[in-house]
Amino acid sequence: QVQLVESGGRLMQAGGSLRLSCVASGRILRAYSIGWFRRAPGKEQEFVAAINWSGGRTYYSDSVKGRFILSRVNSKNTMYLQMNSLKPEDTAVYYCAANTRDYGLEYPPLSSSEYAYWGQGTQVTVSS
């Protein structure tokens, strides 16, 4: 069993920076991919970023590419989503998710259906 807890979300001004954290417990996740997704009010959940087990491969949605950076510290079972140049359209609940099916996957999954464990989410609100 895996528990994921996100933190760091808050109200921000457009153009600001924010770092979200996702701490895993219950199982060591250093061999598995982690994804971040978000759900904005009235919209469907969308992929934000994903990182493979080593941190050597990261993928971003076009909407956040060049502004967000996903990293992980496996010794701490913690993942970080650095969000820069925030925009009002980044307003959403952000979720981290763990893929615990595919050990040592080189290319992290981009689909939410590939992730079995999810955190409760953290709210990010960006005002203009």
PASEBA-1860 file (N, C-alpha, C; in nm, 3 decimals):
! residues 128
1> QVQLVESG> 0.084/-0.119/0.000/0.000/0.000/0.000/0.088/0.124/0.000 ~ 0.045/0.225/-0.071/0.121/0.349/-0.083/0.032/0.465/-0.042 ~ 0.088/0.553/0.037/0.019/0.678/0.069/0.100/0.793/0.011 ~ 0.031/0.883/-0.055/0.094/1.001/-0.113/0.029/1.125/-0.052 ~ 0.110/1.217/-0.010/0.058/1.341/0.049/0.122/1.459/-0.022 ~ 0.039/1.538/-0.088/0.086/1.659/-0.153/0.076/1.777/-0.057 ~ 0.161/1.873/-0.077/0.155/1.996/0.002/0.216/2.109/-0.079 ~ 0.193/2.231/-0.030/0.254/2.347/-0.092/0.159/2.434/-0.171
9> GRLMQAGG> 0.041/2.387/-0.195/-0.053/2.468/-0.272/-0.106/2.587/-0.194 ~ -0.124/2.698/-0.263/-0.180/2.818/-0.198/-0.219/2.919/-0.304 ~ -0.266/3.032/-0.258/-0.304/3.142/-0.345/-0.179/3.218/-0.386 ~ -0.166/3.240/-0.518/-0.049/3.306/-0.571/-0.090/3.415/-0.670 ~ 0.001/3.508/-0.690/-0.016/3.609/-0.794/0.043/3.554/-0.923 ~ -0.015/3.595/-1.034/0.039/3.556/-1.165/0.184/3.601/-1.175 ~ 0.265/3.515/-1.233/0.407/3.544/-1.248/0.492/3.491/-1.135 ~ 0.430/3.448/-1.028/0.504/3.397/-0.913/0.549/3.254/-0.929
17> SLRLSCVA> 0.621/3.206/-0.827/0.671/3.069/-0.826/0.623/2.997/-0.703 ~ 0.608/2.868/-0.716/0.558/2.785/-0.607/0.616/2.647/-0.623 ~ 0.645/2.581/-0.511/0.694/2.444/-0.517/0.598/2.352/-0.444 ~ 0.547/2.255/-0.515/0.464/2.153/-0.454/0.551/2.033/-0.418 ~ 0.515/1.969/-0.309/0.585/1.848/-0.266/0.488/1.730/-0.262 ~ 0.542/1.615/-0.283/0.464/1.492/-0.272/0.551/1.392/-0.196 ~ 0.506/1.355/-0.078/0.580/1.262/0.005/0.510/1.127/0.005 ~ 0.585/1.023/-0.021/0.530/0.888/-0.025/0.565/0.813/0.101
25> SGRILRAY> 0.475/0.730/0.146/0.502/0.643/0.260/0.433/0.510/0.235 ~ 0.472/0.412/0.314/0.411/0.280/0.302/0.486/0.189/0.208 ~ 0.561/0.249/0.118/0.637/0.169/0.022/0.742/0.260/-0.040 ~ 0.860/0.205/-0.059/0.964/0.285/-0.121/0.939/0.292/-0.271 ~ 0.940/0.413/-0.323/0.901/0.432/-0.462/1.018/0.462/-0.554 ~ 1.138/0.438/-0.507/1.252/0.481/-0.587/1.262/0.408/-0.720 ~ 1.193/0.298/-0.735/1.201/0.223/-0.861/1.083/0.249/-0.953 ~ 0.998/0.345/-0.919/0.874/0.363/-0.994/0.855/0.506/-1.042
33> SIGWFRRA> 0.777/0.519/-1.146/0.747/0.651/-1.203/0.645/0.725/-1.118 ~ 0.655/0.855/-1.124/0.561/0.943/-1.054/0.505/1.042/-1.156 ~ 0.376/1.067/-1.145/0.312/1.164/-1.233/0.241/1.271/-1.152 ~ 0.229/1.387/-1.214/0.146/1.494/-1.157/0.035/1.525/-1.255 ~ -0.084/1.541/-1.201/-0.201/1.574/-1.280/-0.273/1.689/-1.211 ~ -0.362/1.752/-1.284/-0.439/1.860/-1.222/-0.581/1.860/-1.276 ~ -0.669/1.915/-1.193/-0.807/1.928/-1.233/-0.850/2.070/-1.200 ~ -0.883/2.143/-1.303/-0.933/2.279/-1.286/-1.085/2.275/-1.271
41> PGKEQEFV> -1.142/2.377/-1.210/-1.288/2.380/-1.191/-1.360/2.365/-1.324 ~ -1.454/2.270/-1.329/-1.534/2.250/-1.447/-1.463/2.184/-1.563 ~ -1.341/2.136/-1.540/-1.265/2.074/-1.649/-1.225/1.932/-1.612 ~ -1.184/1.859/-1.712/-1.139/1.723/-1.686/-0.995/1.725/-1.633 ~ -0.961/1.617/-1.569/-0.824/1.603/-1.519/-0.727/1.600/-1.637 ~ -0.611/1.664/-1.619/-0.514/1.666/-1.726/-0.375/1.634/-1.674 ~ -0.297/1.577/-1.761/-0.159/1.545/-1.731/-0.077/1.673/-1.720 ~ 0.012/1.679/-1.622/0.100/1.793/-1.604/0.245/1.753/-1.631
49> AAINWSGG> 0.293/1.651/-1.561/0.433/1.612/-1.574/0.452/1.471/-1.521 ~ 0.559/1.406/-1.565/0.591/1.274/-1.514/0.742/1.257/-1.511 ~ 0.787/1.173/-1.419/0.930/1.150/-1.403/0.953/1.002/-1.385 ~ 1.061/0.951/-1.444/1.086/0.809/-1.430/1.153/0.779/-1.297 ~ 1.185/0.654/-1.274/1.231/0.610/-1.143/1.361/0.678/-1.098 ~ 1.449/0.707/-1.193/1.578/0.764/-1.157/1.579/0.916/-1.160 ~ 1.475/0.973/-1.218/1.475/1.118/-1.238/1.543/1.158/-1.367 ~ 1.588/1.058/-1.443/1.661/1.087/-1.564/1.574/1.126/-1.682
57> RTYYSDSV> 1.447/1.095/-1.673/1.356/1.132/-1.782/1.234/1.202/-1.723 ~ 1.203/1.318/-1.778/1.086/1.391/-1.737/1.008/1.433/-1.862 ~ 0.878/1.439/-1.846/0.790/1.483/-1.955/0.693/1.585/-1.899 ~ 0.657/1.680/-1.984/0.569/1.788/-1.944/0.461/1.809/-2.050 ~ 0.347/1.854/-2.004/0.245/1.894/-2.100/0.289/2.022/-2.167 ~ 0.237/2.047/-2.284/0.275/2.169/-2.356/0.240/2.294/-2.276 ~ 0.135/2.286/-2.197/0.090/2.404/-2.123/0.184/2.444/-2.012 ~ 0.270/2.354/-1.965/0.360/2.387/-1.855/0.507/2.375/-1.894
65> KGRFILSR> 0.534/2.324/-2.012/0.672/2.304/-2.055/0.747/2.436/-2.054 ~ 0.865/2.434/-1.996/0.945/2.556/-1.986/0.917/2.637/-1.862 ~ 0.811/2.604/-1.791/0.777/2.678/-1.667/0.783/2.589/-1.544 ~ 0.748/2.463/-1.558/0.746/2.370/-1.444/0.864/2.276/-1.453 ~ 0.915/2.238/-1.336/1.024/2.140/-1.329/0.990/2.034/-1.227 ~ 0.992/1.910/-1.269/0.962/1.798/-1.180/1.092/1.729/-1.142 ~ 1.107/1.703/-1.015/1.227/1.634/-0.968/1.190/1.539/-0.855 ~ 1.286/1.458/-0.817/1.260/1.364/-0.708/1.388/1.341/-0.631
73> VNSKNTMY> 1.370/1.316/-0.500/1.481/1.279/-0.414/1.445/1.143/-0.358 ~ 1.498/1.040/-0.418/1.457/0.904/-0.382/1.493/0.869/-0.238 ~ 1.600/0.925/-0.189/1.639/0.894/-0.051/1.537/0.946/0.049 ~ 1.458/1.042/0.005/1.354/1.099/0.092/1.214/1.057/0.050 ~ 1.205/0.974/-0.055/1.075/0.932/-0.107/0.986/1.052/-0.135 ~ 1.047/1.156/-0.189/0.978/1.283/-0.208/0.996/1.331/-0.351 ~ 0.887/1.388/-0.405/0.891/1.446/-0.538/0.855/1.592/-0.528 ~ 0.911/1.674/-0.614/0.887/1.817/-0.613/0.842/1.864/-0.751
81> LQMNSLKP> 0.742/1.952/-0.749/0.700/2.016/-0.873/0.723/2.165/-0.856 ~ 0.828/2.215/-0.918/0.859/2.358/-0.914/0.779/2.426/-1.023 ~ 0.699/2.523/-0.984/0.609/2.591/-1.077/0.651/2.736/-1.087 ~ 0.695/2.778/-1.202/0.741/2.915/-1.224/0.650/2.986/-1.323 ~ 0.659/3.117/-1.322/0.579/3.199/-1.415/0.434/3.155/-1.415 ~ 0.378/3.147/-1.297/0.241/3.097/-1.284/0.141/3.185/-1.359 ~ 0.041/3.118/-1.411/-0.065/3.186/-1.485/-0.200/3.153/-1.421 ~ -0.298/3.239/-1.439/-0.431/3.207/-1.385/-0.484/3.072/-1.432
89> EDTAVYYC> -0.449/3.033/-1.552/-0.496/2.904/-1.603/-0.428/2.784/-1.537 ~ -0.330/2.810/-1.451/-0.270/2.702/-1.372/-0.354/2.670/-1.249 ~ -0.455/2.750/-1.224/-0.542/2.726/-1.108/-0.608/2.589/-1.119 ~ -0.586/2.507/-1.018/-0.638/2.370/-1.020/-0.601/2.301/-0.889 ~ -0.660/2.185/-0.870/-0.613/2.094/-0.766/-0.508/2.004/-0.830 ~ -0.392/1.997/-0.769/-0.280/1.921/-0.822/-0.264/1.790/-0.744 ~ -0.250/1.683/-0.819/-0.239/1.550/-0.761/-0.108/1.484/-0.805 ~ -0.043/1.419/-0.712/0.067/1.333/-0.753/0.018/1.189/-0.751
97> AANTRDYG> 0.078/1.107/-0.833/0.034/0.969/-0.848/0.154/0.879/-0.871 ~ 0.143/0.756/-0.824/0.254/0.661/-0.836/0.215/0.541/-0.921 ~ 0.305/0.508/-1.011/0.292/0.385/-1.089/0.377/0.279/-1.020 ~ 0.313/0.184/-0.958/0.387/0.080/-0.886/0.382/-0.054/-0.956 ~ 0.339/-0.053/-1.079/0.328/-0.178/-1.155/0.454/-0.206/-1.236 ~ 0.517/-0.100/-1.286/0.626/-0.117/-1.381/0.759/-0.079/-1.318 ~ 0.828/-0.180/-1.269/0.955/-0.159/-1.199/1.062/-0.107/-1.294 ~ 1.125/0.002/-1.254/1.237/0.052/-1.332/1.204/0.096/-1.472
105> LEYPPLSS> 1.084/0.147/-1.493/1.042/0.189/-1.626/1.124/0.309/-1.672 ~ 1.180/0.299/-1.791/1.263/0.407/-1.840/1.181/0.529/-1.881 ~ 1.066/0.503/-1.946/0.981/0.612/-1.992/0.855/0.615/-1.906 ~ 0.837/0.721/-1.827/0.723/0.724/-1.736/0.591/0.735/-1.813 ~ 0.488/0.672/-1.763/0.357/0.681/-1.830/0.302/0.823/-1.825 ~ 0.226/0.856/-1.925/0.165/0.989/-1.931/0.014/0.984/-1.907 ~ -0.040/0.865/-1.903/-0.184/0.849/-1.885/-0.218/0.823/-1.740 ~ -0.324/0.886/-1.692/-0.363/0.868/-1.553/-0.401/0.724/-1.522
113> SEYAYWGQ> -0.445/0.651/-1.622/-0.485/0.512/-1.600/-0.368/0.422/-1.563 ~ -0.247/0.468/-1.586/-0.127/0.390/-1.553/-0.082/0.410/-1.409 ~ -0.150/0.494/-1.338/-0.110/0.526/-1.200/-0.215/0.472/-1.103 ~ -0.169/0.388/-1.010/-0.262/0.320/-0.921/-0.287/0.395/-0.790 ~ -0.189/0.472/-0.747/-0.202/0.539/-0.618/-0.199/0.689/-0.637 ~ -0.288/0.756/-0.565/-0.306/0.899/-0.579/-0.308/0.967/-0.443 ~ -0.258/1.089/-0.441/-0.271/1.169/-0.321/-0.407/1.237/-0.317 ~ -0.429/1.314/-0.212/-0.557/1.380/-0.193/-0.566/1.513/-0.270
121> GTQVTVSS> -0.453/1.560/-0.316/-0.451/1.685/-0.393/-0.419/1.806/-0.309 ~ -0.365/1.907/-0.374/-0.338/2.035/-0.309/-0.384/2.145/-0.404 ~ -0.451/2.245/-0.349/-0.512/2.350/-0.430/-0.411/2.460/-0.461 ~ -0.400/2.491/-0.589/-0.320/2.605/-0.634/-0.415/2.703/-0.701 ~ -0.415/2.825/-0.654/-0.498/2.930/-0.712/-0.408/3.045/-0.754 ~ -0.419/3.084/-0.878/-0.335/3.192/-0.931/-0.425/3.307/-0.972 ~ -0.404/3.421/-0.908/-0.485/3.538/-0.940/-0.412/3.627/-1.040 ~ -0.489/3.696/-1.121/-0.429/3.782/-1.225/-0.399/3.921/-1.173
END
